[in-house]
Amino acid sequence: KEYKYNHLAYMFKDKKMEPFFVTVEPSDVDAATHKKSHVGQEFNYILEGSMTFFIGSEKVTVCEGDAIYFNSKYPHAMQAENGERCCFLAIITK
């Protein structure tokens, strides 16, 4: 709900990963309090803007051109920074 996802391979059968183009708009909501977890691993490459990821008890800020890769079993959330939207490529394994 907080993020806009465009699924990039929804028609591909027997997928082992899910690629998405994701847009996160700036928000006053504290994303760290809305962490979710799911099976698999997650790779995110920032295309535009900057983003803070809250993964478990860690907090990591990434900027355009940066990437982050983590085990998505850990509760995580993300928040656009500097009052600007953030766009990134997300690849999630099953």
N, CA, C and O atoms as CSV, one atom per row, in Angstrom:
chain,resi,resn,atom,element,x,y,z
A,1,LYS,N,N,0.823,-1.195,0.000
A,1,LYS,CA,C,0.000,0.000,0.000
A,1,LYS,C,C,0.869,1.262,0.000
A,1,LYS,O,O,0.535,2.246,-0.660
A,2,GLU,N,N,1.978,1.234,0.736
A,2,GLU,CA,C,2.839,2.415,0.846
A,2,GLU,C,C,3.690,2.622,-0.401
A,2,GLU,O,O,4.209,3.714,-0.631
A,3,TYR,N,N,3.833,1.569,-1.206
A,3,TYR,CA,C,4.719,1.615,-2.356
A,3,TYR,C,C,3.938,1.303,-3.629
A,3,TYR,O,O,2.939,0.584,-3.593
A,4,LYS,N,N,4.399,1.846,-4.749
A,4,LYS,CA,C,3.798,1.530,-6.044
A,4,LYS,C,C,4.714,0.520,-6.741
A,4,LYS,O,O,5.871,0.820,-7.038
A,5,TYR,N,N,4.183,-0.680,-6.997
A,5,TYR,CA,C,4.946,-1.757,-7.626
A,5,TYR,C,C,4.489,-1.961,-9.060
A,5,TYR,O,O,3.290,-2.012,-9.330
A,6,ASN,N,N,5.444,-2.078,-9.985
A,6,ASN,CA,C,5.167,-2.504,-11.353
A,6,ASN,C,C,5.889,-3.831,-11.536
A,6,ASN,O,O,7.118,-3.877,-11.569
A,7,HIS,N,N,5.125,-4.904,-11.655
A,7,HIS,CA,C,5.700,-6.239,-11.813
A,7,HIS,C,C,6.258,-6.355,-13.227
A,7,HIS,O,O,5.544,-6.094,-14.196
A,8,LEU,N,N,7.519,-6.741,-13.357
A,8,LEU,CA,C,8.178,-6.750,-14.656
A,8,LEU,C,C,8.164,-8.103,-15.361
A,8,LEU,O,O,8.574,-8.193,-16.518
A,9,ALA,N,N,7.702,-9.156,-14.690
A,9,ALA,CA,C,7.693,-10.487,-15.316
A,9,ALA,C,C,6.485,-11.300,-14.863
A,9,ALA,O,O,6.598,-12.501,-14.615
A,10,TYR,N,N,5.339,-10.652,-14.756
A,10,TYR,CA,C,4.161,-11.321,-14.212
A,10,TYR,C,C,3.695,-12.493,-15.060
A,10,TYR,O,O,3.035,-13.391,-14.537
A,11,MET,N,N,4.011,-12.519,-16.338
A,11,MET,CA,C,3.568,-13.601,-17.218
A,11,MET,C,C,4.568,-14.761,-17.309
A,11,MET,O,O,4.247,-15.807,-17.873
A,12,PHE,N,N,5.754,-14.590,-16.769
A,12,PHE,CA,C,6.784,-15.618,-16.868
A,12,PHE,C,C,6.442,-16.769,-15.929
A,12,PHE,O,O,6.203,-16.552,-14.742
A,13,LYS,N,N,6.419,-18.000,-16.461
A,13,LYS,CA,C,6.040,-19.161,-15.653
A,13,LYS,C,C,7.240,-19.754,-14.932
A,13,LYS,O,O,8.379,-19.627,-15.380
A,14,ASP,N,N,6.964,-20.406,-13.805
A,14,ASP,CA,C,7.988,-21.098,-13.007
A,14,ASP,C,C,9.128,-20.175,-12.575
A,14,ASP,O,O,10.296,-20.563,-12.611
A,15,LYS,N,N,8.786,-18.965,-12.172
A,15,LYS,CA,C,9.779,-17.987,-11.734
A,15,LYS,C,C,10.483,-18.437,-10.454
A,15,LYS,O,O,9.885,-19.087,-9.597
A,16,LYS,N,N,11.751,-18.084,-10.343
A,16,LYS,CA,C,12.516,-18.287,-9.116
A,16,LYS,C,C,12.786,-16.941,-8.441
A,16,LYS,O,O,13.289,-16.878,-7.319
A,17,MET,N,N,12.438,-15.860,-9.160
A,17,MET,CA,C,12.568,-14.515,-8.619
A,17,MET,C,C,11.463,-13.644,-9.204
A,17,MET,O,O,10.861,-13.973,-10.226
A,18,GLU,N,N,11.216,-12.538,-8.539
A,18,GLU,CA,C,10.184,-11.587,-8.965
A,18,GLU,C,C,10.843,-10.220,-9.148
A,18,GLU,O,O,11.261,-9.612,-8.163
A,19,PRO,N,N,10.945,-9.722,-10.380
A,19,PRO,CA,C,11.497,-8.378,-10.591
A,19,PRO,C,C,10.381,-7.321,-10.591
A,19,PRO,O,O,9.326,-7.511,-11.196
A,20,PHE,N,N,10.639,-6.216,-9.904
A,20,PHE,CA,C,9.679,-5.119,-9.800
A,20,PHE,C,C,10.376,-3.781,-10.034
A,20,PHE,O,O,11.551,-3.614,-9.707
A,21,PHE,N,N,9.637,-2.836,-10.601
A,21,PHE,CA,C,10.038,-1.432,-10.589
A,21,PHE,C,C,9.187,-0.802,-9.496
A,21,PHE,O,O,7.959,-0.855,-9.557
A,22,VAL,N,N,9.834,-0.202,-8.492
A,22,VAL,CA,C,9.118,0.293,-7.319
A,22,VAL,C,C,9.313,1.799,-7.179
A,22,VAL,O,O,10.417,2.313,-7.356
A,23,THR,N,N,8.229,2.495,-6.861
A,23,THR,CA,C,8.286,3.929,-6.563
A,23,THR,C,C,7.776,4.144,-5.151
A,23,THR,O,O,6.701,3.669,-4.782
A,24,VAL,N,N,8.567,4.870,-4.365
A,24,VAL,CA,C,8.173,5.214,-2.996
A,24,VAL,C,C,8.132,6.734,-2.912
A,24,VAL,O,O,9.135,7.409,-3.148
A,25,GLU,N,N,6.964,7.260,-2.574
A,25,GLU,CA,C,6.804,8.707,-2.411
A,25,GLU,C,C,7.206,9.106,-0.995
A,25,GLU,O,O,7.127,8.289,-0.078
A,26,PRO,N,N,7.637,10.352,-0.805
A,26,PRO,CA,C,7.958,10.803,0.551
A,26,PRO,C,C,6.720,10.738,1.436
A,26,PRO,O,O,5.599,10.922,0.962
A,27,SER,N,N,6.927,10.476,2.721
A,27,SER,CA,C,5.810,10.320,3.649
A,27,SER,C,C,6.231,10.757,5.046
A,27,SER,O,O,7.403,10.684,5.415
A,28,ASP,N,N,5.252,11.210,5.807
A,28,ASP,CA,C,5.506,11.571,7.203
A,28,ASP,C,C,5.371,10.371,8.126
A,28,ASP,O,O,5.660,10.470,9.318
A,29,VAL,N,N,4.932,9.233,7.582
A,29,VAL,CA,C,4.755,8.019,8.372
A,29,VAL,C,C,6.120,7.440,8.699
A,29,VAL,O,O,6.998,7.396,7.838
A,30,ASP,N,N,6.308,6.994,9.939
A,30,ASP,CA,C,7.564,6.370,10.360
A,30,ASP,C,C,7.607,4.938,9.844
A,30,ASP,O,O,7.003,4.040,10.431
A,31,ALA,N,N,8.324,4.730,8.747
A,31,ALA,CA,C,8.363,3.412,8.104
A,31,ALA,C,C,8.919,2.335,9.021
A,31,ALA,O,O,8.541,1.170,8.897
A,32,ALA,N,N,9.805,2.696,9.936
A,32,ALA,CA,C,10.435,1.709,10.828
A,32,ALA,C,C,9.410,0.987,11.698
A,32,ALA,O,O,9.689,-0.094,12.217
A,33,THR,N,N,8.243,1.569,11.857
A,33,THR,CA,C,7.201,0.940,12.685
A,33,THR,C,C,6.278,0.041,11.868
A,33,THR,O,O,5.353,-0.558,12.416
A,34,HIS,N,N,6.524,-0.058,10.556
A,34,HIS,CA,C,5.659,-0.853,9.666
A,34,HIS,C,C,6.446,-1.925,8.918
A,34,HIS,O,O,6.216,-2.144,7.729
A,35,LYS,N,N,7.350,-2.580,9.588
A,35,LYS,CA,C,8.183,-3.598,8.941
A,35,LYS,C,C,7.386,-4.854,8.623
A,35,LYS,O,O,6.495,-5.252,9.372
A,36,LYS,N,N,7.729,-5.469,7.492
A,36,LYS,CA,C,7.142,-6.738,7.050
A,36,LYS,C,C,8.283,-7.693,6.732
A,36,LYS,O,O,9.415,-7.268,6.501
A,37,SER,N,N,7.982,-8.971,6.721
A,37,SER,CA,C,8.974,-9.960,6.310
A,37,SER,C,C,8.313,-10.932,5.343
A,37,SER,O,O,7.088,-11.041,5.298
A,38,HIS,N,N,9.128,-11.632,4.578
A,38,HIS,CA,C,8.626,-12.642,3.645
A,38,HIS,C,C,9.764,-13.602,3.332
A,38,HIS,O,O,10.923,-13.333,3.647
A,39,VAL,N,N,9.433,-14.690,2.728
A,39,VAL,CA,C,10.414,-15.709,2.363
A,39,VAL,C,C,11.321,-15.168,1.267
A,39,VAL,O,O,10.881,-14.385,0.425
A,40,GLY,N,N,12.580,-15.580,1.273
A,40,GLY,CA,C,13.489,-15.274,0.177
A,40,GLY,C,C,14.533,-14.232,0.518
A,40,GLY,O,O,14.784,-13.910,1.679
A,41,GLN,N,N,15.128,-13.724,-0.540
A,41,GLN,CA,C,16.132,-12.676,-0.447
A,41,GLN,C,C,15.694,-11.522,-1.333
A,41,GLN,O,O,14.872,-11.688,-2.235
A,42,GLU,N,N,16.256,-10.345,-1.061
A,42,GLU,CA,C,15.834,-9.158,-1.806
A,42,GLU,C,C,17.053,-8.343,-2.220
A,42,GLU,O,O,17.951,-8.083,-1.419
A,43,PHE,N,N,17.063,-7.950,-3.480
A,43,PHE,CA,C,18.110,-7.093,-4.037
A,43,PHE,C,C,17.424,-5.841,-4.558
A,43,PHE,O,O,16.456,-5.931,-5.312
A,44,ASN,N,N,17.917,-4.670,-4.160
A,44,ASN,CA,C,17.338,-3.405,-4.596
A,44,ASN,C,C,18.442,-2.512,-5.155
A,44,ASN,O,O,19.477,-2.316,-4.518
A,45,TYR,N,N,18.210,-1.973,-6.356
A,45,TYR,CA,C,19.154,-1.061,-7.004
A,45,TYR,C,C,18.458,0.284,-7.179
A,45,TYR,O,O,17.426,0.367,-7.845
A,46,ILE,N,N,19.014,1.330,-6.588
A,46,ILE,CA,C,18.386,2.651,-6.587
A,46,ILE,C,C,18.647,3.353,-7.914
A,46,ILE,O,O,19.796,3.559,-8.306
A,47,LEU,N,N,17.559,3.720,-8.604
A,47,LEU,CA,C,17.641,4.400,-9.895
A,47,LEU,C,C,17.510,5.917,-9.762
A,47,LEU,O,O,18.101,6.673,-10.534
A,48,GLU,N,N,16.725,6.352,-8.771
A,48,GLU,CA,C,16.461,7.788,-8.598
A,48,GLU,C,C,16.177,8.066,-7.130
A,48,GLU,O,O,15.431,7.327,-6.488
A,49,GLY,N,N,16.771,9.130,-6.597
A,49,GLY,CA,C,16.498,9.524,-5.217
A,49,GLY,C,C,17.349,8.763,-4.212
A,49,GLY,O,O,18.369,8.164,-4.551
A,50,SER,N,N,16.896,8.807,-2.971
A,50,SER,CA,C,17.579,8.087,-1.895
A,50,SER,C,C,16.539,7.475,-0.971
A,50,SER,O,O,15.392,7.919,-0.922
A,51,MET,N,N,16.958,6.448,-0.242
A,51,MET,CA,C,16.034,5.637,0.544
A,51,MET,C,C,16.743,5.147,1.802
A,51,MET,O,O,17.923,4.800,1.776
A,52,THR,N,N,15.998,5.128,2.895
A,52,THR,CA,C,16.498,4.484,4.101
A,52,THR,C,C,15.777,3.161,4.246
A,52,THR,O,O,14.548,3.100,4.198
A,53,PHE,N,N,16.557,2.093,4.425
A,53,PHE,CA,C,16.023,0.758,4.673
A,53,PHE,C,C,16.159,0.455,6.148
A,53,PHE,O,O,17.212,0.691,6.739
A,54,PHE,N,N,15.113,-0.060,6.741
A,54,PHE,CA,C,15.103,-0.513,8.121
A,54,PHE,C,C,15.008,-2.033,8.059
A,54,PHE,O,O,13.958,-2.580,7.719
A,55,ILE,N,N,16.094,-2.711,8.385
A,55,ILE,CA,C,16.162,-4.176,8.285
A,55,ILE,C,C,16.535,-4.717,9.659
A,55,ILE,O,O,17.646,-4.503,10.144
A,56,GLY,N,N,15.588,-5.423,10.281
A,56,GLY,CA,C,15.824,-5.848,11.664
A,56,GLY,C,C,16.071,-4.616,12.514
A,56,GLY,O,O,15.246,-3.702,12.535
A,57,SER,N,N,17.189,-4.580,13.211
A,57,SER,CA,C,17.528,-3.409,14.035
A,57,SER,C,C,18.478,-2.455,13.313
A,57,SER,O,O,18.911,-1.457,13.888
A,58,GLU,N,N,18.804,-2.759,12.059
A,58,GLU,CA,C,19.731,-1.931,11.278
A,58,GLU,C,C,18.995,-0.855,10.490
A,58,GLU,O,O,17.821,-1.000,10.149
A,59,LYS,N,N,19.717,0.229,10.212
A,59,LYS,CA,C,19.201,1.333,9.405
A,59,LYS,C,C,20.281,1.682,8.387
A,59,LYS,O,O,21.398,2.036,8.763
A,60,VAL,N,N,19.951,1.584,7.088
A,60,VAL,CA,C,20.925,1.826,6.029
A,60,VAL,C,C,20.328,2.795,5.020
A,60,VAL,O,O,19.216,2.583,4.536
A,61,THR,N,N,21.065,3.861,4.701
A,61,THR,CA,C,20.604,4.813,3.689
A,61,THR,C,C,21.400,4.591,2.411
A,61,THR,O,O,22.629,4.522,2.437
A,62,VAL,N,N,20.688,4.480,1.292
A,62,VAL,CA,C,21.305,4.276,-0.015
A,62,VAL,C,C,20.844,5.378,-0.962
A,62,VAL,O,O,19.756,5.935,-0.811
A,63,CYS,N,N,21.691,5.678,-1.937
A,63,CYS,CA,C,21.416,6.757,-2.889
A,63,CYS,C,C,21.452,6.218,-4.309
A,63,CYS,O,O,21.796,5.059,-4.540
A,64,GLU,N,N,21.095,7.069,-5.247
A,64,GLU,CA,C,21.092,6.707,-6.661
A,64,GLU,C,C,22.408,6.018,-7.028
A,64,GLU,O,O,23.490,6.533,-6.743
A,65,GLY,N,N,22.301,4.849,-7.662
A,65,GLY,CA,C,23.481,4.082,-8.056
A,65,GLY,C,C,23.917,3.058,-7.029
A,65,GLY,O,O,24.747,2.201,-7.333
A,66,ASP,N,N,23.376,3.123,-5.814
A,66,ASP,CA,C,23.700,2.154,-4.769
A,66,ASP,C,C,22.789,0.937,-4.872
A,66,ASP,O,O,21.721,0.989,-5.482
A,67,ALA,N,N,23.234,-0.161,-4.261
A,67,ALA,CA,C,22.424,-1.374,-4.198
A,67,ALA,C,C,22.482,-1.928,-2.781
A,67,ALA,O,O,23.427,-1.669,-2.036
A,68,ILE,N,N,21.458,-2.692,-2.424
A,68,ILE,CA,C,21.404,-3.347,-1.123
A,68,ILE,C,C,20.817,-4.743,-1.343
A,68,ILE,O,O,19.903,-4.925,-2.147
A,69,TYR,N,N,21.355,-5.717,-0.621
A,69,TYR,CA,C,20.943,-7.117,-0.776
A,69,TYR,C,C,20.815,-7.702,0.618
A,69,TYR,O,O,21.751,-7.611,1.412
A,70,PHE,N,N,19.657,-8.310,0.936
A,70,PHE,CA,C,19.438,-8.813,2.290
A,70,PHE,C,C,18.467,-9.981,2.306
A,70,PHE,O,O,17.737,-10.221,1.344
A,71,ASN,N,N,18.475,-10.696,3.411
A,71,ASN,CA,C,17.556,-11.810,3.630
A,71,ASN,C,C,16.226,-11.199,4.060
A,71,ASN,O,O,16.147,-10.544,5.099
A,72,SER,N,N,15.187,-11.413,3.266
A,72,SER,CA,C,13.901,-10.760,3.535
A,72,SER,C,C,13.093,-11.442,4.637
A,72,SER,O,O,11.960,-11.041,4.904
A,73,LYS,N,N,13.658,-12.468,5.283
A,73,LYS,CA,C,12.992,-13.054,6.446
A,73,LYS,C,C,13.066,-12.088,7.637
A,73,LYS,O,O,12.267,-12.169,8.570
A,74,TYR,N,N,14.051,-11.166,7.583
A,74,TYR,CA,C,14.152,-10.153,8.631
A,74,TYR,C,C,13.113,-9.063,8.363
A,74,TYR,O,O,12.986,-8.601,7.229
A,75,PRO,N,N,12.380,-8.651,9.378
A,75,PRO,CA,C,11.396,-7.578,9.172
A,75,PRO,C,C,12.085,-6.343,8.577
A,75,PRO,O,O,13.139,-5.920,9.052
A,76,HIS,N,N,11.477,-5.775,7.535
A,76,HIS,CA,C,12.092,-4.642,6.862
A,76,HIS,C,C,11.037,-3.669,6.339
A,76,HIS,O,O,9.879,-4.023,6.113
A,77,ALA,N,N,11.481,-2.452,6.161
A,77,ALA,CA,C,10.644,-1.383,5.608
A,77,ALA,C,C,11.581,-0.386,4.949
A,77,ALA,O,O,12.796,-0.451,5.135
A,78,MET,N,N,11.018,0.535,4.182
A,78,MET,CA,C,11.826,1.538,3.513
A,78,MET,C,C,11.100,2.869,3.488
A,78,MET,O,O,9.872,2.933,3.541
A,79,GLN,N,N,11.890,3.929,3.405
A,79,GLN,CA,C,11.330,5.275,3.429
A,79,GLN,C,C,12.140,6.178,2.505
A,79,GLN,O,O,13.364,6.241,2.616
A,80,ALA,N,N,11.460,6.880,1.589
A,80,ALA,CA,C,12.124,7.846,0.706
A,80,ALA,C,C,12.682,8.986,1.560
A,80,ALA,O,O,12.091,9.364,2.572
A,81,GLU,N,N,13.819,9.523,1.141
A,81,GLU,CA,C,14.486,10.579,1.894
A,81,GLU,C,C,14.467,11.920,1.163
A,81,GLU,O,O,14.172,11.990,-0.030
A,82,ASN,N,N,14.785,12.972,1.897
A,82,ASN,CA,C,14.950,14.334,1.367
A,82,ASN,C,C,13.688,14.898,0.731
A,82,ASN,O,O,13.771,15.786,-0.118
A,83,GLY,N,N,12.512,14.397,1.130
A,83,GLY,CA,C,11.256,14.914,0.605
A,83,GLY,C,C,11.041,14.625,-0.867
A,83,GLY,O,O,10.215,15.276,-1.508
A,84,GLU,N,N,11.774,13.651,-1.423
A,84,GLU,CA,C,11.662,13.317,-2.838
A,84,GLU,C,C,11.326,11.842,-3.009
A,84,GLU,O,O,11.651,11.022,-2.150
A,85,ARG,N,N,10.679,11.510,-4.110
A,85,ARG,CA,C,10.365,10.106,-4.363
A,85,ARG,C,C,11.649,9.343,-4.655
A,85,ARG,O,O,12.669,9.920,-5.033
A,86,CYS,N,N,11.571,8.047,-4.473
A,86,CYS,CA,C,12.683,7.154,-4.782
A,86,CYS,C,C,12.159,6.053,-5.701
A,86,CYS,O,O,11.110,5.464,-5.441
A,87,CYS,N,N,12.895,5.783,-6.772
A,87,CYS,CA,C,12.548,4.710,-7.704
A,87,CYS,C,C,13.684,3.701,-7.711
A,87,CYS,O,O,14.859,4.067,-7.746
A,88,PHE,N,N,13.317,2.422,-7.677
A,88,PHE,CA,C,14.355,1.407,-7.678
A,88,PHE,C,C,13.877,0.104,-8.300
A,88,PHE,O,O,12.678,-0.154,-8.406
A,89,LEU,N,N,14.832,-0.701,-8.703
A,89,LEU,CA,C,14.581,-2.033,-9.219
A,89,LEU,C,C,14.704,-2.988,-8.037
A,89,LEU,O,O,15.729,-3.005,-7.354
A,90,ALA,N,N,13.666,-3.778,-7.794
A,90,ALA,CA,C,13.664,-4.763,-6.706
A,90,ALA,C,C,13.570,-6.151,-7.315
A,90,ALA,O,O,12.705,-6.413,-8.151
A,91,ILE,N,N,14.455,-7.034,-6.898
A,91,ILE,CA,C,14.408,-8.427,-7.332
A,91,ILE,C,C,14.296,-9.271,-6.072
A,91,ILE,O,O,15.171,-9.241,-5.206
A,92,ILE,N,N,13.200,-10.026,-5.984
A,92,ILE,CA,C,12.903,-10.812,-4.788
A,92,ILE,C,C,12.871,-12.289,-5.178
A,92,ILE,O,O,12.164,-12.682,-6.107
A,93,THR,N,N,13.648,-13.100,-4.454
A,93,THR,CA,C,13.644,-14.536,-4.727
A,93,THR,C,C,12.526,-15.191,-3.956
A,93,THR,O,O,12.039,-14.656,-2.959
A,94,LYS,N,N,12.123,-16.357,-4.429
A,94,LYS,CA,C,11.056,-17.101,-3.771
A,94,LYS,C,C,11.623,-18.117,-2.829
A,94,LYS,O,O,10.871,-18.844,-2.180
